[in-house]
Amino acid sequence: MRKLLLWAVALGLFVYLLSPQWQSLDRMGERRFAVLEHHPKELLVGVSWPFAVRRDGMADGLQLARDEINAGALTGGPPIRLIMRDDLDDWETARDIAMEFANTPEMSAVVGYDDDGVAIRASPIFEKSRLLHLCVNANSPAMTMHDYKYIVRTVQSTNKIAQFLAEAAATGGKARRVAMVWEEDAYGKDLAYQFRIAQDALGGQMVYQWPYPTEHTDFRLPVNQLKSVDADVILISGHDAEIADFLRKAQSVGLTTPILVASDLTSEIRQKAGSALANAQFLGLYDVAAATPENLKFVEKFRARYGRDPDTSAAQGYDALLLLAEAVRTTGSLNPLDLAFAIRFIPPWEGANGRYQFDGQGELMEKKLLLVAGSSKLLPEESHSPREEPKAPHTVRIR
């Protein structure tokens, strides 16, 4: 709880620092309500995502859903237009994009973000400017702790992921000795804190901890130290390149302790880690082989259009847009507040990535998580489809 309070304080400080802009953001919100009251002929949706960094299926899933909706597959609402921006997983870039979206009165909703830290700082901008924020990947509970009216999270929160991983680290219900390595970003810090809480409740033991900075990481020290640590499993959190590097370094020194990775098994990790994947299991947020009618139809359409299987981002983007379209259909409104509450109180809704049901704060309720073996063949290939509206008003920053 202390960690969540620290995040809440940090978010409150950020809101305070933005206070000179609040009056203008308020006016943006008032203008949005006035414009949308006149029933525009299209549903305008902004997308903020690190397309060039992730090279995943987010754009493909969104475009597939948009085209289905606009072709009349879902009746009762206006056509959708997407404004897609690459935020580079960089706050300065993402802030400019968030302000652009906030200052677009015809816009009803935003889909994003990949990074927790970016999402946490963007959420008050959307709240103040009365813009629905569909959070499709960032997991921090801090965003739903402030009684915000305009946020809906369609992905599991960090505390639920941590609980799942703590249970996965146990064998036959018996808690084990865990070594933990995590990146000191927003997701990594929160996950480490929440995992320790869940592990303590299960009676487990933390035998090694090694946080690492987001830049200039050298895993030679921890992998050699871990060879002499009596751990049953190693939990690691980080970005794809760092995960792959850790797995390779662990293999090179003969570290045989099973490794549990707190993120998806992506094409980048598979390509960079190679045979080092054999000793790892990964957190799965989407099962491409799920035999539900919704997923079977989605996978069939995705394969037919793109020639490969969808990944988690594709499924998340696809479902988010269809969920938004369903809210428009049921309310007959493009007002972000109407849409936010329609989604929060929608009956259990089945999408490609499972069942969606939300609490009054916009938090996703129970939803299945998976463990995926590093040797799994069920991995989508890297996305290379052209990006829509490749407007690039922002300078690329070297990180």
Secondary structure, DSSP 8 states (H G I E B T S, - for coil): -HHHHHHHHHHHHHHHHTHHHHHHHHHHHHHHHHHHTT--SSEEEEEEE-HHHH-SSHHHHHHHHHHHHHTTSS-SS--EEEEEEE-TT-HHHHHHHHHHHHT-TTEEEEEE-S-HHHHHHHHHHHHHTT-EEEESS---GGGGSS--SSEEE-S--HHHHHHHHHHHTSBTTB--EEEEEEESSHHHHHHHHHHHHHHHHHT-EEEEEEEE-SSS--THHHHHHHTTS--SEEEEE--HHHHHHHHHHHHHTT--S-EEESS---HHHHHHHGGGGGGEEEEES--TT---HHHHHHHHHHHHHHSS---HHHHHHHHHHHHHHHHHHHH----HHHHHHHHHT---EEETTEEE-B-TTS-B-----EEEETT-S----------SS----S-----
